[in-house]
Amino acid sequence: MALETYRQKRDFTATPEPKGARARRRGNSFVIQKHAARRLHYDFRLEMDGVLRSWAVTRGPSLVAGEKRLAVHVEDHPLAYGDFEGTIPKGEYGGGTVIVWDRGTWSPIGDAAKGYAKGHLEFELAGEKLHGRWHLIRMQGRPGEKRENWLLIKADDEAARPEGAPDILEEQPLSVKTGRDIPDVAGEAPGWSSKTGPIKPARKRKAPKPEPEEETDLPPPDPSRLKGARTDRLPDFVPPMLATLASAAPTGPRWLHEIKFDGYRLQARIEAGRVKLLTRSGLDWTDRFGKSVPAALRDLPVGTALIDGEMVVETDSGASDFSALQADLSEGRSDRFTFYGFDLLHLDGYDLRAVPLVDRKEMLERLLAEARGPLRYSGHFAESGAMVLRHACRLSLEGIVSKLRDSRYGEGRGKSWIKSKCSARQEFVIGGYVPSTASRDAVGSLALGVFKDGKLVHVGRVGTGFTAAVARDLFQRLNRIRSDTSPFAAPLTAEQARGLRYTRPDLVAEVEFRAWTGDGHLRHASFRGLREDKPATEIVREAAPAAAKPAPARPAIKLTHPDRIYWPDEGITKEGLADYYTEVWRRIAPFVVNRPLALLRCPEGINGQRFFQKHAWKGLNPAIRLVDDPKDPGDPLISIDGLDGLIALVQSAALEIHPWGSTLDDWERPDMITMDLDPGEGVEWQRVIDAAQEVRQRLTDAGLAAFVKTSGGKGLHVVAPLKPHAGWPEVKAFTKAMAEAMAADSPDLYVATIAKAKRKGRILIDYLRNQRGATAVSAWCPRARPGAAVSTPLGWEELGPEIGPAHFTIPNLTARLAALAKDPWDGFRAAAAPLKPGKG
């Protein structure tokens, strides 16, 4: 934009704002001005090309990493404006009071001109209040839209604050120039400031003119202009529009694609300041979700509205999680609820159900643009449905919902909305339970069914996914509806009925599972939560079982107490861990078979006693093989030969498996290198990624291939396959030299010493995994920590802010596995090369 636009909007005989000019010098200043016009907002300005590029940030900047703040791109301002503080007379453009809230310098990351043109500016701020990395991202515009809407987003670094931390806007409200607040400036006598002295008086206006539109006002949502909108009173409830399940996402320009949320479908009904949250069957659940969501809905600038959306709880990975939502509800916790609106059915006296979807969503986006707190707008993608689904699955999300962009809102299930899932998941009716063998007054597994032609058909059991609290709650609920007779239409086999207590078919469970067996039963099922918003009589099989796939090998090891809970918060049982390992056996086998192993055993789960074990113990399962270390015979080490051995480790409560970097066939010559990148306090994730890329380059320069995986903890592991040629001393010397070279080249970024005192703000390049007897957690192995994160192999192209070190977990990894066209470490062993003398 040119300064002509700035000048045309202002009468400089009436406003004290500087007229200014484009500067010839090139600087890197930034300023944020707090502007109390018709709406309080913050004007964010970056010096570029001799002017101040400007955005009106309607809610001000947020220090919470990833929180998006709408930034409306406005006209360029002269550099002199960066020092302006005063009152713009009422009636003038942007009339109101302005203070200099923050100022300093900014540094672009990459080419600023290209980033600005492309619509993604990444930069660092060094201000008096704001610091660290930030993003300005241009949103996709709509035909006829006059303004450019951008998003201002704080990056995840040491300057970011967690959710719930004090808001810097409230914490530091004053001007950095004069120490004044808005009321101080607004209340000063004309021409004078008690803190800054004389102010140049504004000359009298030549003639009055009508009050212009204030620069940050978005056009208010106006439903009357929408084709298809009709006047009508706000309905009490609208039966929701439902999506039809499909095996693949639709493609073509007629479709929009939204991320499928993992929560409760709710309608937000707003009328004269009264809010109701209604389930898909019309039940009023307003009181179940605390006060913050209803309060935020009441604050919306509407008289009446009906918003279709989803209530979710988002975990640390950023994905919605139904189990976490259930846990918060059962514990009475309400601080993590977020309501995502994805459709607008009624607004201020207009029924919008006949309006095309894309127009309803545009109206909803405008309505929620300045929403505060726990309200979010559910955006969409117009790219290929297959690509969007593939990306969602790679991130272990539940799936996507594809919608015809011109579709009306109709009741019930139809073909205008199509859902595509990353892993099999649906609701099932509970027909009975087996008491826990590991805990009194708790369930150990549930018998499940679906209705077909009015009869309940048995489809198997689910025996994992219950937290201890959920298992006890289910026991009490199901005990109250015990039945002497089976609710299933056909008699169960002796094995299916063993230990089973029948119940009335009243309760509905949501279950995730890997696949259907050939006889129509669930394989690798995991409980996700109760669905109290869905009546049992509506539960049918969502889709016929797909063509049978070759079943993975099944272990012969019998688990005792299969319902013993290993990860309490996630409800992962011994059986659940065994199912997980059976699923990933083909992938994990090369890293755990025929190697000496060190184990982290937790007989009572992750919250109980734990100990590292390398040697045999009493009662060792025969499937676990004992091997003598050639250098220390007589005290055998642990190894396994196959899946039975791995499941025997599960039976023994081995929650982490740490193999040597060499095999039993060649103890003294390792066949892999592991460089552990362990960030110290205050290190942002992008720096860990950058470190991994540097390690990759150094390994490549040494003639080695590099592969990367999350650690399941805080960092990344870079692993290089070796042809077993060099011995342990040579490999350790090579890795030590690499770590020390990185620390010497970039002492502010890296250290090569374990001492924690030297690691704050730096990344430890841990090379000590590469010596005889040392171990590192295996690829595809979970960690014995809250969250059940898995050390997960990645493709190098996947490294980015959306996948953190603990992103993938036992519960969510199923979706990723189903989405992988090939293993990210495909070709790992084939890429092995010898360590050449003198490298490093």
ZALUM-793256 format. One record per residue (C-alpha): x, y, z. Coordinates in steps of 0.02 Angstrom, whole numbers, plus 32768, in hexadecimal, padded with zeros to 4 digits. Example, Ala and Ser with C-alpha at 12.3 -4.5 7.8 and 13.67 -1.06 7.14 Angstrom:
// ZALUM-793256
82677F1F8186/82AC7FCB8165/
// end
This chain:
// ZALUM-793256
800080008000/803B80B27FE2/80328147805A/7FB381967FE6/7F2F81278033/7F66815A80E1/7F5B821380B4/7EB582058058/7E6381C080F5/7E9B82518164/7E7F830B8174/7F24834981B9/7ED683F181E5/7E6C83938263/7ED5830182A3/7F7D830882FC/7FBA826E829E/805B828A823A/804A82A1817E/80F482518164/814A821380C6/819881748087/8247816A80D1/82E081478068/833D80F280F5/831D803C8117/8306800C81CC/82B97F7F8230/824C7FD282B1/81A47F9582ED/811E7FE58357/807A7FAD83A4/7FFE803783CB/7F6C801B843F/7ED9807183EC/7E3580918448/7DC380BC83B6/7D11807983A9/7D617FD583D8/7E027FC28439/7E867F6F83CC/7F417F6D83B1/7F957FAF8313/802C7F4382E8/80A97F988275/814A7F578224/81C57FC981CB/81D87F8E8117/820B7FEC8079/820D809580D1/815D808A811B/8104803181A9/80A37F9C8167/800D7F9681DA/7F907F18821D/7F007F3A8296/7F037EAA8313/7E537EA88356/7E797E4E83FB/7F307E7C840B/7FC67E078406/7FC57D68846E/805E7D1584B9/800C7C6A84B7/80667C068431/7FF47BDA83A0/7F647C4A83D5/7F257CA6833B/7EF87D5E8342/7E9E7DB082B0/7F0A7E388261/7EB27EA381DE/7F2E7EEA8161/7F167FA78156/7F6B803280F7/802680558107/805580DC8186/80EB81528182/817E812A81F4/815881C78258/80B58175828F/811880FB82F9/813381868378/807F81C58378/802181C9841B/7F8482338434/7ECC8242840F/7E8282418360/7DE682AF8366/7D3E825B8362/7CF9825982B2/7DA382468263/7DDC81A28218/7E0B812D82A7/7DD081AE8327/7E0C818083D6/7EA4817D8446/7F4C81308418/7FE181008484/808680AC8456/806D800484AC/81107FB38470/81A17FD983FC/82487F9383CA/82987F3A8336/82657EA482CE/82CF7E27826D/82837DC481DD/82A47D0981D4/82C57CEE811C/82A07D6B8092/82257DEB80D6/81ED7E2A802B/81C97D7B7FEC/81727D4C808E/81047DE78088/80D67DC77FD3/80B47D117FF5/804B7D38808E/80B77CEC8117/812E7D5B8176/81977D0681FB/81FF7D788269/82497D9A8314/821A7E2E8381/828F7E8683FA/821A7EFE8450/82037F4284FE/81717ECA851A/816D7E4E848A/81FC7DD9845D/82207D3A83FD/81DD7CF1835C/81357D1F830D/80D27CF98271/80607D668206/7FFB7CF78190/7F827D37810C/7EDA7CDE8109/7E897CAA8066/7E1C7D388028/7D6E7D2C7FE1/7D2A7D787F41/7CFC7E2D7F5D/7D527E3A8005/7DA77EE48015/7E187EC280A9/7EA67E4880C0/7E927DE1815D/7F317D9E81A8/7F577D3D8248/7FD97D7382C9/801D7CD88321/80A27CC483A8/811F7C398385/81487BB78408/81E97BF58457/822D7C2F84FD/81CE7CD384F0/81267C7A84E0/80B17C648573/80427BCE859C/7F857BD88595/7F417C238635/7FDB7C8E8653/7FC07D498672/7F8D7DAB85D6/80167E2685AA/7F937EA1856C/7F4A7EAA861C/7FF17E938673/80477F248617/7FC37F9E85D9/802D803E85DA/8088809F8553/814180778541/815C812A8509/810A818D8596/80CD810F8616/8019814885F9/7F7D80E185DD/7EED81088567/7E86816985E8/7F1E81D48614/7F36820A8560/7E7D821F853E/7E68828985DB/7EF5830485BA/7EC883B78593/7ED983E184DA/7F89841384AD/7FDD83D4854A/80188332859A/804C832B864F/80D082AB861F/810F82E68577/80F183A28579/80A5840884EA/804583B18460/8036840683BA/7F81844083B1/7F1484048324/7ED1848E82B7/7E1984A882A7/7DBC8442822A/7D81849B818F/7CDB8443818A/7C8883B381E4/7C7F830F8189/7C25826D81AE/7C7781F18222/7CD6817281B8/7CDD80BA81D4/7D6080918258/7DF5803A820C/7DE87F94826A/7D2C7F78825A/7D047EDE81F5/7C597EE781A5/7BE37E9E8228/7B917DF981FA/7AF57E248196/7A8B7D8A8174/7A0C7DEB810D/7A857DF7807B/7A987D3A806A/7A3E7CE37FDE/79C87C648029/79B97CB780D4/79067CCD8111/78BE7D2381A8/78857CAD8230/788A7C9C82EC/79177C408340/78EA7B87834C/78F97B2C83F1/79657AA683A1/79957A6782F3/79BB79AE82DA/7A7079AE829D/7AAE798A81EF/7B1778EB81F1/7BA478AB8183/7BA878058128/7C4277998140/7CAD777780A7/7D4F771B8090/7D9E77AB802E/7D897868802F/7D2F78B57F99/7D9079217F21/7D6A79B57EB0/7D487A707EC3/7C967A537F03/7CD77A157FAB/7D1C7A698047/7D787A0280C8/7D797A1E8185/7DDC79C5820C/7D6C79488267/7D667972831F/7D6D78F083A9/7CED79348423/7C3479528443/7BC8799883B7/7B667A2A83FF/7AF77AB883C5/7B137B608418/7A6A7BB88426/7A757C72844F/79DC7CDD8471/79DC7D8584C9/7A777D5D852C/7A3C7CAE855E/7AA77C1D8523/7A817B648514/7AF47AD884DC/7A8A7A4F848F/7AC1799E8463/7A9B794B83BD/79FB7906840A/79C779AF8453/79FC79958509/7A317A328566/7AE57A1685A0/7B107ACC85C3/7B3A7AAD867A/7BB27A1E8653/7C357A8C8600/7C577B128682/7C427BCC866D/7CC57C0785F2/7C797BC58550/7BC77C048574/7C0F7CAB85AD/7C747CBE850C/7BD97C9484A5/7B747D178505/7BF97D9984D9/7BDF7D80841E/7B917E1A83CC/7AEE7DC4839E/7A397DC683D5/7A107D1583A1/7A7D7C8D8354/7A877BD1833F/7B387B908325/7B617ADC82FB/7C077AA38341/7C6D7A2E83AD/7CA87A398460/7D5779F48473/7DED79E784E5/7E9279FB848B/7F2A799F84CC/7FDE79DB84CB/7FF0799B8418/7F6A7A1783E2/7EED799183AE/7E40797D83FA/7E3078E28468/7D897896849A/7DD67835852A/7E1F78D58572/7D747929855F/7D22789985BC/7DA578A18645/7D8B795C865D/7CCF79458667/7CDD78BB86E7/7D5879208750/7CF079BF8747/7D7D7A1B86EE/7D457AA38675/7DE17B0B864E/7E107AAD85AE/7D6A7AAD8551/7D6D7AFC84A4/7CD57B118435/7CF77B0B8379/7C6B7B538310/7C5E7B0C8260/7BB07B3F8225/7B337BCC8241/7A7B7B9D8237/7A267C3A8275/7A5B7CEE8293/79F97D8482D2/794E7D538292/79877CFA81F3/79827C4081D1/7A217C18816F/7A077B5E814E/79DF7B7B8096/7A797BEA807F/7B0E7B938029/7B8B7B4B80A4/7C1B7BB9806B/7BB47C568090/7B7C7C148139/7C317BF38167/7C677CA0812F/7BE27CEE819E/7C177C808230/7CCE7CAD8218/7CA37D658222/7C3C7D4582BE/7CC87CE88316/7D587D5482D5/7D637DB78376/7D227D3083EB/7D837D21848B/7DBA7C8E84F4/7D7E7BDF84CA/7D227C038426/7D727BD48381/7D3E7BD582CB/7D557B2F8271/7DA97B5A81CD/7DB07AEF8132/7E227ABB80A4/7DF97AC37FEC/7E887A527FB6/7E77799D7F81/7E1479387FFF/7E8F78A97FF3/7F1F791E801B/7EC5796C80AF/7E9778C080F4/7F48788180DC/7F8E7916813B/7F0D790281C7/7F37784A81DA/7FF2786B81D9/7FD578DB8270/7F6B785382C2/7ECA78B882BB/7E23785D82B4/7DFD788981FE/7DA3790C8196/7CF3793F8168/7CDA797380B3/7C4679E3808A/7BFA7A1F7FE7/7C1F7AD87FE5/7B727B067FA6/7B107A8C8013/7A787ABC807A/7A6C7A878130/79F879F1813B/79C8798281CC/7A1078D381DC/7A9078728179/7AAD789680C1/7B2F78998037/7B537954803E/7BC7793680D2/7C4478A780C8/7CB578708157/7D5978158138/7DB477CA81CC/7E6B77A781EA/7E4777108255/7DAC76A98276/7D4276F482FF/7C8A76F18328/7C0A76DC83B2/7BD7763283F8/7B5275FA8471/7B9075B08516/7B3D75088536/7BA374CD85CA/7C4774D98628/7CCF746E8674/7D0C74A88720/7DC374DA872C/7E3F74578765/7EB574DF87A2/7E4475548804/7DA77542886B/7D0675968835/7D4575BD8786/7D24757986D9/7DA87517867C/7D53750E85D2/7CAD7533857E/7C4574C7850A/7C0E752E8473/7B86752483F0/7B2A75818365/7A75757B8333/7A4375278292/798C75178264/795F75428317/79CD74BB8362/7A7174D083C1/7B027478836A/7B9F744F83CF/7C3F74978383/7CC174708408/7D0F74BF84A0/7D77755784CF/7DF27543855D/7E6175DD8559/7E4D7699855B/7DFF76A58609/7E5177148689/7E4176D3873B/7DB97754875F/7D59772A86C0/7D65766F86E4/7D19768A8790/7C9276FF874E/7C61768286C7/7C5875F78748/7BDC765B87AF/7B7476908719/7B6C75E286CE/7B4B758F8775/7AAB75F58783/7A6975AF86DE/7A9E74F886F6/7A32747A869D/7A1C73BE86B4/7A0873A485F9/7A7773CC8566/7A44746484FE/7A98741A8464/7A2873C883E3/7A96732F83C8/7AE172C38451/7B9772E9847A/7C1E72648475/7C6672238517/7D02728E84FC/7C9B732B84D5/7C2F73118570/7CBA72E485EA/7CAF73558684/7C2F73C68630/7BA7741F8693/7B1874548622/7AC875008625/7A36755785D5/7A6F75A1852D/7A5D76568566/7B0C769F8563/7B7276CE84CA/7C3076C984C0/7C9F7719843F/7D2976A1840D/7DC076AE839C/7DFA760F8349/7E7675D682C8/7E07756E8257/7D7974F08249/7DA37438824D/7D5F73C481C9/7CD1738D823C/7C9974408260/7CF174608306/7D6074F0833D/7E1C74E2833D/7E8B754983B2/7DFB75AC83FD/7E17763D8476/7D91769584DE/7D86775084C0/7CF17783852C/7C3677798548/7BC477CE84CB/7B35780D8535/7AF8787A84A7/7AC777E68439/7A39776A845B/7A6A76B38455/79E0768583DB/7A3276EF8352/7AD976948359/7AF7762C82BC/7B9475F88261/7BCD76938204/7C1576358172/7C227581813E/7CCA75318169/7D4C754F80E2/7D9D74C28086/7E00745B8101/7EB6748E8110/7F3D74148144/7F3974108200/7FDC74348259/803373A882B3/7FE0737D8358/804C735783EE/803972B6844E/8060730884F6/7FD073098572/7FBE73AC85D0/7F9073A48688/7F29743786C7/7F1974808616/7EB27510865C/7F3D754D86CF/7F51760686A8/8000763E8678/7FDA76F48646/7F4E772D86BD/7F2077D3866C/7F14778585BF/7EC476E285F9/7F467678859F/7F4875C885E4/7FBF753785D4/7F4F74F3854A/7F4F759C84F4/800D75A284F2/801374F084AE/7F9775208424/800175B683F8/80A0754F83EA/804674CD8381/80107559830C/80BF75A282F7/811D74FD8300/81587502824C/819E75B18266/81EE759D8311/823874EF82F9/82DC752582A5/830575958339/82DF751E83CB/82FC746C838B/83A67417839E/83EF74A58406/841E74B984BD/8390751A8510/837F758985A7/82CD759985EB/826F76168653/81F575AC86B7/815F75F78711/80FA75688761/807975E187A8/807476548712/80CD76F886F4/809C7741879D/80E276B08802/818D76698823/81FF7662878B/82AA761A876C/8324760386DD/834E754D86BA/83D37501864A/83E374558697/837173C086BA/82F173BD8745/8291733587A0/820172EA873E/824273248695/81D072EF8607/8222726B8596/81FD72D984FE/827E73548540/832B731B850D/83C47329857D/846D734C852C/851D73578573/858273F58555/862873B58510/86847433857D/861F740C861A/85E473578617/8580730C86A5/8502739B86BA/84967388861E/843F741985C8/838F741F8581/835D740C84CB/82C873D38463/82B6737283C2/8205739A838C/815873DE83B5/813E73618442/81D773A68497/819974588485/80EF742C84D1/814973D0855C/819F74758582/80F474C8858B/80BA74408603/8153746B866C/812175248670/81B1755C8602/816B760485C8/820976448575/828475E0850B/8334762384F2/839C75BA847A/845775BE845F/8497760883BD/84DF755F838C/849974B08370/84BF740B83C4/851773D68325/859A745F8336/85A374A383E7/863C751083CB/860C75698329/856F75D58330/84F475DB82A0/84AA768582C9/84D3772F8313/8457778D8380/846F784883A0/83F778818428/83C9793B841E/8391796A84CD/83577A2084E0/837A7A7D8580/83027AF385D5/82C27B7F8565/82F07B3084BD/82677B42843C/82367AAE83CF/82707AFC832C/83217B01836F/831A7A458391/82E17A2B82DD/836F7A98829E/83EA7A338307/83A9799182BC/83C279D6820E/84747A07823A/84997959827D/844E791181DE/84C0797C8173/855B794C81D6/852F789481C8/851178A9810E/85BA78FF80FB/860578668150/85B577F380D0/852877B68141/846B77B8812B/8406780D81B4/835877E481F4/82F578428279/827878138300/822478688392/826A7838843A/81C0782D848C/820878A5850D/824B795384E6/82BA7940844E/82E778E383B0/8357784F8386/83BB784F82E6/83EB779C82B9/846677608235/846F76AA81FF/851F766181F6/856D75CD81A4/85BD7578823B/867275A08213/86B3761D8292/86BC75ED834A/866F764483DE/870776B38403/870B76F58350/864F7716834E/8653776F83F6/86E777D983BE/868C7808831E/85EC783C8377/864B78988400/86AC78FB837E/860A79298327/85B6796283C8/864D79C783FF/865E7A178353/85A97A508358/85C27A968408/86627AEF83D2/86157B378334/85767B73838D/859A7B808448/84FA7BE48465/84927B58841A/84E37AB28449/85427A5984D2/859479AF84CE/859F7997858A/851A794785F8/852A79CA8683/847D7A188697/84C47ABD86D4/850A7ADC8625/846E7AA685C6/83F37B3285EB/83C07B818546/84297B0384E4/84157A578496/847B79C684D6/84C479618446/84C778BC84A4/854478478451/855677D184E5/84D1775C849F/855B7720842B/85CB76BD849F/85CD760884D0/853E75DA8543/84E37680852D/8431767F84EB/83AC76F184A2/82F076DC849F/82BA76788406/825D76BF8373/81A2769E8387/81B576858443/814476E484BD/818877438552/815677218606/811A77D3861F/807078288628/802778338579/806D778C853B/80D577E384B5/812E77738438/81DD778C83F1/819C779B833F/81FE7795829B/81DD782A822A/8206785E817A/827A78F58176/81F479568119/817F793F81AE/81E979A28227/818A7A3F8256/812B7A9782E2/80927A2782D0/80F0798A8309/8145799C83B1/81B3791E840C/811F78CB8464/809C78E483DC/8080782D83B2/803A77BC843A/7FFB770A844A/7F457748843C/7F5F77B583A2/7FE577588341/7F6776E282F1/7F2B776E827F/7FDC77958248/800376DF8223/7F6776D181B7/7F99776E8156/804C773E8131/8068770C807C/811076C980B3/817776C48151/81D2776B816B/826E7703818B/8256769780F2/8301766780B2/83547682815B/83BF75E68157/83E075F3809C/842A76A080BA/84AE765D8131/856076938109/860576758162/864E76FB81D1/86E777378173/8788775481D2/87B0780981F8/86FD784881E5/86AE78B98267/
// end
